[in-house]
Amino acid sequence: MSEEVKTQTDQPWFAQGLAFECTRCGACCTGEPGFVWVTDDELKQIAVFLGQPIAEVRDLYSRKARGKRTLREQANGDCVFYDRKKGCTIYPVRPPQCRTWPFWESNVETPEDWKRTCEVCPGSGKGEVIPVEEISRRLKVIKM
């Protein structure tokens, strides 16, 4: 098998890239409770950004779940850092899970998965085409 054929065969279904442009609509930050996994280093970045002590940020804005740490939710299920009028209040230091959305394995494994993602995320399937190399990089950041 030639290297050219092998390379083409090894390419993911989205080898031509996928369109995405964050609209900052908050659809991925609101609604049903879920998990936004964070590390101590990420909480430290949030603390610095907020100008608060790390212990306070950890206690107020995160909780233990499944042996890891996750951001808390508001009573309505929204992320603790999401404001319905202002959007994400920590956007510049948002966790990697948020930064890599929608390029999670569960969203791009098949064309059907991507179609479902486009149905729930107004920015998916629209905007600039993100190259396969960047999508692959984001897929390695966090397994979702």
Legacy VTK file of the C-alpha trace (Angstrom):
# vtk DataFile Version 3.0
C-alpha trace
ASCII
DATASET POLYDATA
POINTS 144 float
0.000 0.000 0.000
1.423 3.370 -0.905
1.982 5.962 1.818
-0.480 8.324 0.091
-3.294 5.758 0.171
-2.491 4.786 3.756
-2.590 8.439 4.863
-5.964 8.965 3.207
-7.359 5.804 4.817
-6.140 6.825 8.273
-7.855 10.204 8.080
-10.954 10.773 10.239
-14.303 11.346 8.538
-13.840 15.097 9.167
-10.503 15.245 7.317
-11.653 18.428 5.557
-12.271 20.080 8.937
-15.515 21.155 10.580
-17.113 24.563 10.801
-17.490 26.090 14.238
-17.791 29.580 15.645
-18.645 30.111 19.287
-21.693 32.351 19.519
-21.335 32.572 23.315
-25.004 31.603 23.517
-24.451 29.550 26.667
-26.251 26.440 25.420
-23.284 24.304 26.532
-23.162 26.078 29.927
-26.818 25.960 30.901
-29.646 23.569 31.518
-29.192 20.100 32.890
-26.502 19.634 35.532
-23.327 17.983 34.350
-19.636 17.893 35.016
-16.994 20.454 34.083
-13.822 18.777 35.276
-11.106 21.028 36.677
-7.653 20.539 38.127
-6.074 22.431 41.010
-3.969 24.389 38.492
-7.084 25.420 36.581
-8.797 26.484 39.810
-5.697 28.522 40.638
-5.971 30.329 37.278
-9.638 31.050 38.008
-8.720 32.321 41.501
-6.077 34.666 40.102
-8.527 35.918 37.470
-11.203 36.545 40.128
-8.723 37.997 42.629
-9.803 35.496 45.272
-7.856 33.019 47.395
-7.552 29.558 45.826
-9.100 27.859 48.888
-12.139 30.110 48.637
-12.546 29.438 44.909
-12.186 25.686 45.445
-14.770 25.690 48.258
-17.287 28.054 46.671
-17.141 27.086 43.018
-16.167 23.419 42.847
-17.068 20.098 44.399
-15.814 16.522 44.460
-17.499 14.010 42.154
-16.367 10.605 40.934
-13.005 11.079 42.626
-12.283 14.301 40.728
-13.178 17.970 41.026
-15.928 19.626 38.986
-17.389 23.111 38.848
-20.603 23.579 40.794
-23.929 24.371 39.168
-26.450 27.010 40.064
-29.884 25.833 41.293
-31.192 25.868 37.690
-28.342 23.633 36.447
-26.315 26.447 34.839
-22.569 26.545 35.389
-21.683 28.511 38.517
-19.703 30.916 36.304
-22.433 31.494 33.723
-24.485 34.677 33.914
-27.516 34.719 31.592
-26.956 38.412 30.829
-23.147 38.539 30.686
-22.257 35.009 29.554
-19.239 33.198 30.953
-17.756 35.321 33.705
-14.379 33.529 33.516
-14.179 33.190 29.709
-10.459 34.080 29.393
-9.545 31.331 31.899
-12.356 28.854 31.251
-11.373 25.202 31.768
-9.988 23.094 28.890
-13.255 21.161 28.710
-14.994 24.424 27.813
-12.192 25.594 25.498
-12.307 22.417 23.427
-16.097 22.282 22.965
-17.531 20.996 20.618
-14.491 18.954 19.626
-14.956 16.096 22.061
-14.807 12.455 20.917
-18.485 12.004 21.755
-19.398 14.870 19.405
-17.251 13.967 16.399
-16.923 10.198 16.459
-19.369 9.852 13.560
-21.106 12.251 11.160
-24.333 11.453 13.035
-22.740 12.557 16.332
-21.690 15.832 14.705
-25.195 16.338 13.311
-26.645 15.935 16.824
-24.069 18.428 18.130
-25.088 20.921 15.436
-28.719 20.553 16.539
-27.924 21.622 20.118
-25.100 24.098 19.499
-25.869 27.087 17.257
-22.169 27.637 16.470
-21.478 24.068 15.333
-21.567 23.676 11.582
-21.268 27.443 11.078
-18.430 29.936 10.830
-14.838 29.243 9.932
-13.690 25.710 9.143
-11.453 24.389 11.880
-8.702 22.258 10.297
-8.453 18.564 11.140
-5.089 19.167 12.832
-6.636 21.618 15.302
-9.627 19.358 15.918
-7.253 16.443 16.582
-5.243 18.608 19.004
-8.394 19.537 20.917
-9.542 15.910 21.027
-6.332 15.035 22.908
-6.814 17.721 25.575
-9.715 16.033 27.333
-11.594 12.791 26.753
-15.329 13.409 26.664
LINES 1 145
144 0 1 2 3 4 5 6 7 8 9 10 11 12 13 14 15 16 17 18 19 20 21 22 23 24 25 26 27 28 29 30 31 32 33 34 35 36 37 38 39 40 41 42 43 44 45 46 47 48 49 50 51 52 53 54 55 56 57 58 59 60 61 62 63 64 65 66 67 68 69 70 71 72 73 74 75 76 77 78 79 80 81 82 83 84 85 86 87 88 89 90 91 92 93 94 95 96 97 98 99 100 101 102 103 104 105 106 107 108 109 110 111 112 113 114 115 116 117 118 119 120 121 122 123 124 125 126 127 128 129 130 131 132 133 134 135 136 137 138 139 140 141 142 143
